């Protein structure tokens, strides 16, 4: 068991569908506003974006912006990592988990990330989506594992229909925490941590490492993904501040502008309709599918033995 593997840079695949990429950013932020139940102002209490803006103080977004940067990164990761082009990241993650916990893996060919944690209304979807689960602490109940983690990775053997859940932590603002041993003293539910970091070494890239008996993935604060997520958030904030009518022209690029216009066009529509509209442009051919490498990833056996 190697608990201090050298840091590996994770190159992102070539982006083929930028409309899908930007839709993922917008979709994740609106999801956060609707389903993250510990925000001071939650979209779930309103029918539409327009009704939210009309009912709250003009500068209400200032109160939730940093929280969306933090919690919203969880929602973004779920959508982003569920796209097949990211399967090599998932394979690196599973290789690390297998190495640290000495679990034999075979025959897993399918993966799906879902939101977990008691502070998200989406957690209710988790309880019936897998057949077994793995945590380093064998005494942890399923309810505790779901409530006290941030993100859940479900691995499926499509032949046997066996589904195993593995849990992780996400820090969208203070990613340095996931690199500290003390952080994991009370988080032994999870096997991996993902964080956004400012340290110079990690600043512009994405890296994976085995550290303190966890698999750690870090996104540099100046990496394109984080800059784009924050950029998208700044536009949504501006619309809430100045109103949807203020955006008659756009300044990013064609695909970004297309997705931003969906926000404006659906300003007074039910928020569920907006989410479905954005989801239409997240490349359905590339969602939640097979691992690309052969042989197939192995299945976890005797996980809770």
C-alpha positions as CSV (number, residue, x, y, z in Angstrom):
1,X,0.0,0.0,0.0
2,X,1.5,3.3,-1.1
3,X,0.0,6.3,0.7
4,X,2.2,8.9,-0.8
5,X,2.2,8.5,-4.5
6,X,3.9,11.1,-6.6
7,X,1.7,13.8,-7.9
8,X,0.3,13.2,-11.4
9,X,-1.0,15.9,-13.7
10,X,-4.4,15.1,-15.3
11,X,-4.7,16.5,-18.8
12,X,-8.2,17.3,-19.9
13,X,-9.4,15.8,-23.1
14,X,-9.9,18.0,-26.2
15,X,-13.2,19.8,-25.9
16,X,-15.4,18.9,-28.9
17,X,-18.7,20.4,-27.8
18,X,-18.3,23.8,-26.1
19,X,-22.1,24.3,-26.0
20,X,-22.3,21.3,-23.8
21,X,-19.4,22.5,-21.7
22,X,-21.0,25.9,-21.0
23,X,-24.4,24.3,-20.4
24,X,-22.8,22.2,-17.7
25,X,-21.6,25.4,-15.9
26,X,-24.9,27.1,-16.1
27,X,-26.9,24.0,-15.2
28,X,-24.7,23.3,-12.1
29,X,-25.1,26.9,-10.8
30,X,-28.9,26.9,-11.2
31,X,-29.0,23.4,-9.6
32,X,-27.1,24.7,-6.6
33,X,-29.4,27.7,-6.2
34,X,-32.4,25.3,-6.3
35,X,-31.3,22.3,-4.3
36,X,-28.6,23.4,-1.8
37,X,-30.8,23.8,1.3
38,X,-28.4,25.7,3.5
39,X,-28.2,28.9,1.3
40,X,-29.6,32.0,2.9
41,X,-31.7,32.5,-0.2
42,X,-32.7,29.3,-2.1
43,X,-34.4,29.2,-5.5
44,X,-36.5,26.3,-4.3
45,X,-38.8,28.8,-2.6
46,X,-39.6,30.6,-5.9
47,X,-41.2,29.6,-9.1
48,X,-38.7,31.3,-11.4
49,X,-35.5,33.3,-11.5
50,X,-37.6,36.4,-12.1
51,X,-39.8,35.8,-9.1
52,X,-36.7,35.3,-6.9
53,X,-35.2,38.6,-8.0
54,X,-38.5,40.4,-7.6
55,X,-39.1,39.1,-4.0
56,X,-35.6,39.6,-2.5
57,X,-33.3,42.5,-1.7
58,X,-31.6,43.8,-4.8
59,X,-28.1,42.7,-3.6
60,X,-29.2,39.4,-2.2
61,X,-26.8,37.5,-4.5
62,X,-23.9,38.9,-2.5
63,X,-25.0,36.8,0.4
64,X,-24.9,33.5,-1.5
65,X,-22.1,34.0,-4.0
66,X,-19.3,32.5,-2.0
67,X,-21.5,29.6,-0.9
68,X,-22.3,28.9,-4.6
69,X,-18.5,28.9,-5.4
70,X,-18.1,26.4,-2.6
71,X,-21.1,24.1,-2.8
72,X,-21.7,24.7,-6.5
73,X,-18.4,23.0,-7.3
74,X,-19.9,19.7,-6.1
75,X,-22.8,20.1,-8.5
76,X,-20.5,21.0,-11.3
77,X,-18.3,18.0,-10.6
78,X,-21.2,15.6,-10.8
79,X,-22.3,16.9,-14.2
80,X,-18.7,17.3,-15.5
81,X,-17.4,13.9,-14.3
82,X,-20.5,12.1,-15.5
83,X,-19.5,12.8,-19.1
84,X,-17.6,9.9,-20.7
85,X,-14.7,12.1,-21.8
86,X,-13.7,12.3,-18.2
87,X,-13.6,8.5,-17.7
88,X,-9.8,8.5,-17.5
89,X,-10.0,10.8,-14.4
90,X,-12.3,8.3,-12.9
91,X,-10.0,5.4,-13.7
92,X,-7.1,7.2,-12.0
93,X,-9.3,7.8,-9.0
94,X,-10.3,4.2,-8.8
95,X,-6.7,3.0,-9.2
96,X,-5.8,5.1,-6.2
97,X,-8.7,3.8,-4.1
98,X,-7.8,0.2,-5.0
99,X,-4.1,0.8,-4.1
100,X,-4.8,2.5,-0.7
101,X,-7.5,0.2,0.5
102,X,-6.1,-2.9,-1.0
103,X,-9.5,-3.7,-2.7
104,X,-9.5,-6.0,-5.7
105,X,-11.4,-4.4,-8.6
106,X,-12.9,-6.3,-11.5
107,X,-15.6,-6.0,-14.1
108,X,-16.8,-2.4,-13.4
109,X,-17.6,-0.8,-16.7
110,X,-20.1,1.9,-15.8
111,X,-20.0,4.9,-13.4
112,X,-22.2,7.7,-12.2
113,X,-21.5,10.6,-9.8
114,X,-24.4,11.9,-7.6
115,X,-24.7,14.6,-5.0
116,X,-24.7,13.4,-1.4
117,X,-24.9,15.2,2.0
118,X,-27.8,16.3,4.2
119,X,-27.5,19.9,3.0
120,X,-28.7,19.0,-0.5
121,X,-32.3,18.2,-1.5
122,X,-30.9,15.8,-4.1
123,X,-29.8,13.4,-1.5
124,X,-33.2,11.8,-1.4
125,X,-32.4,10.2,-4.8
126,X,-29.4,8.3,-3.4
127,X,-30.9,5.7,-1.0
128,X,-32.2,3.3,-3.7
129,X,-29.6,3.7,-6.4
130,X,-27.0,1.1,-5.3
131,X,-26.9,-2.4,-3.8
132,X,-23.9,-1.9,-1.4
133,X,-21.4,0.7,-0.3
134,X,-17.8,1.0,0.9
135,X,-16.4,3.2,3.6
136,X,-13.0,3.0,5.4
137,X,-14.9,3.0,8.7
138,X,-16.9,-0.3,8.7
139,X,-19.1,0.9,11.5
140,X,-20.7,3.7,9.4
141,X,-24.3,3.2,8.5
142,X,-25.6,3.9,5.1
143,X,-27.6,6.9,6.3
144,X,-24.5,8.4,8.0
145,X,-22.4,7.8,4.9
146,X,-24.9,9.7,2.7
147,X,-25.6,12.5,5.1
148,X,-21.9,13.3,6.0
149,X,-20.3,13.1,2.5
150,X,-20.4,15.5,-0.4
151,X,-20.4,13.4,-3.5
152,X,-21.1,9.7,-4.3
153,X,-19.6,7.6,-7.0
154,X,-21.6,4.6,-8.0
155,X,-19.9,1.8,-9.9
156,X,-22.0,-0.7,-11.8
157,X,-21.4,-4.2,-13.1
158,X,-23.9,-4.2,-16.0
159,X,-24.0,-8.0,-16.2
160,X,-24.7,-8.7,-12.6
161,X,-26.5,-5.4,-11.9
162,X,-24.3,-5.0,-8.8
163,X,-23.9,-1.3,-7.8
164,X,-21.4,-0.1,-5.3
165,X,-21.3,3.4,-3.8
166,X,-18.1,5.1,-2.8
167,X,-18.1,8.5,-1.1
168,X,-16.0,11.6,-1.3
169,X,-15.5,15.2,0.0
170,X,-15.4,18.4,-2.0
171,X,-14.0,21.8,-1.0
172,X,-14.8,24.4,-3.6
173,X,-13.0,27.3,-1.9
174,X,-10.6,25.8,0.7
175,X,-9.2,22.9,-1.1
176,X,-6.0,22.9,0.9
177,X,-8.0,21.2,3.6
178,X,-8.3,17.9,1.8
179,X,-4.5,17.7,1.8
180,X,-4.3,17.8,5.6
181,X,-4.3,14.7,7.7
182,X,-6.4,16.5,10.4
183,X,-9.2,17.1,7.9
184,X,-9.8,13.4,7.6
185,X,-9.8,12.6,11.3
186,X,-13.6,12.9,11.4
187,X,-14.3,12.2,7.8
188,X,-13.3,8.5,7.5
189,X,-16.5,7.9,5.6
190,X,-14.9,9.0,2.4
191,X,-12.1,7.6,0.3
192,X,-11.3,10.6,-1.8
193,X,-11.3,14.4,-1.7
194,X,-11.5,17.0,-4.4
195,X,-10.5,20.6,-3.8
196,X,-9.8,24.0,-5.4
197,X,-6.4,25.2,-4.3
198,X,-4.4,28.4,-4.6
199,X,-0.9,27.0,-4.0
200,X,1.5,28.0,-6.8
201,X,2.4,24.4,-7.7
202,X,-1.2,23.5,-8.4
203,X,-2.4,26.9,-9.5
204,X,-3.1,26.2,-13.2
205,X,-3.6,22.5,-13.5
206,X,-5.5,19.4,-12.2
207,X,-3.5,16.9,-10.2
208,X,-4.1,13.6,-8.5
209,X,-2.2,12.1,-5.6
210,X,-2.5,9.4,-2.9
211,X,-2.0,11.3,0.4
212,X,-2.9,10.4,4.0
213,X,-4.6,7.3,2.8
214,X,-7.0,9.2,0.6
215,X,-7.0,9.9,-3.1
216,X,-6.7,13.7,-3.5
217,X,-7.6,15.6,-6.7
218,X,-6.8,19.3,-6.8
219,X,-8.1,21.9,-9.3
220,X,-5.9,24.9,-9.5
221,X,-7.7,28.2,-8.9
222,X,-6.3,29.5,-12.2
223,X,-7.2,26.3,-14.2
224,X,-9.6,26.9,-17.1
225,X,-12.4,25.0,-15.4
226,X,-12.4,27.0,-12.2
227,X,-12.0,30.3,-14.1
228,X,-14.9,29.4,-16.4
229,X,-17.1,28.3,-13.5
230,X,-16.5,31.6,-11.6
231,X,-17.0,33.6,-14.8
232,X,-20.3,32.0,-15.5
233,X,-21.4,32.7,-11.9
234,X,-20.4,36.4,-12.3
235,X,-22.7,36.7,-15.3
236,X,-25.6,35.1,-13.4
237,X,-24.9,37.5,-10.5
238,X,-25.0,40.5,-12.9
239,X,-28.3,39.5,-14.3
240,X,-29.8,39.3,-10.8
241,X,-28.3,42.7,-10.0
242,X,-29.2,44.6,-13.2
243,X,-32.1,42.6,-14.5
244,X,-32.5,40.3,-17.5
245,X,-33.5,43.2,-19.8
246,X,-29.9,44.6,-19.4
247,X,-28.4,41.8,-21.5
248,X,-29.0,42.7,-25.2
249,X,-25.5,41.8,-26.2
250,X,-22.9,39.3,-24.9
251,X,-19.2,39.4,-24.6
252,X,-17.9,35.8,-24.1
253,X,-18.3,33.5,-27.1
254,X,-21.0,32.1,-29.2
255,X,-21.6,29.0,-27.1
256,X,-21.4,30.8,-23.8
257,X,-23.8,33.4,-25.2
258,X,-26.2,30.7,-26.4
259,X,-26.4,29.3,-22.9
260,X,-26.7,32.7,-21.2
261,X,-29.6,33.5,-23.5
262,X,-31.4,30.4,-22.2
263,X,-31.3,31.9,-18.8
264,X,-32.8,35.2,-20.1
265,X,-35.4,33.5,-22.2
266,X,-36.5,31.3,-19.3
267,X,-36.4,34.2,-16.7
268,X,-40.1,33.9,-15.9
269,X,-40.5,30.2,-16.6
270,X,-40.6,27.5,-13.9
271,X,-37.1,26.7,-12.8
272,X,-37.6,23.1,-13.7
273,X,-38.2,24.1,-17.3
274,X,-35.0,26.0,-17.3
275,X,-33.0,23.1,-15.9
276,X,-34.5,20.7,-18.5
277,X,-33.7,23.2,-21.2
278,X,-30.0,23.5,-20.2
279,X,-29.8,19.7,-19.8
280,X,-30.8,19.4,-23.5
281,X,-27.5,20.8,-24.5
282,X,-25.3,18.7,-22.3
283,X,-24.2,16.1,-24.7
284,X,-26.5,13.1,-24.1
285,X,-24.3,10.8,-26.2
286,X,-21.5,11.3,-23.9
287,X,-23.2,11.0,-20.5
288,X,-22.7,8.3,-17.8
289,X,-21.3,5.4,-19.9
290,X,-18.6,2.9,-20.3
291,X,-15.0,3.3,-19.2
292,X,-12.8,3.7,-22.3
293,X,-9.8,1.5,-21.2
294,X,-9.6,-2.2,-21.5
295,X,-9.6,-4.5,-19.6
296,X,-12.7,-3.3,-17.8
297,X,-12.3,-2.1,-14.3
298,X,-12.6,-4.8,-11.7
299,X,-15.5,-5.4,-9.3
300,X,-15.2,-4.7,-5.6
301,X,-15.7,-7.9,-3.6
302,X,-16.4,-8.3,0.1
303,X,-16.5,-4.6,0.6
304,X,-18.0,-4.5,4.1
305,X,-16.5,-7.8,5.3
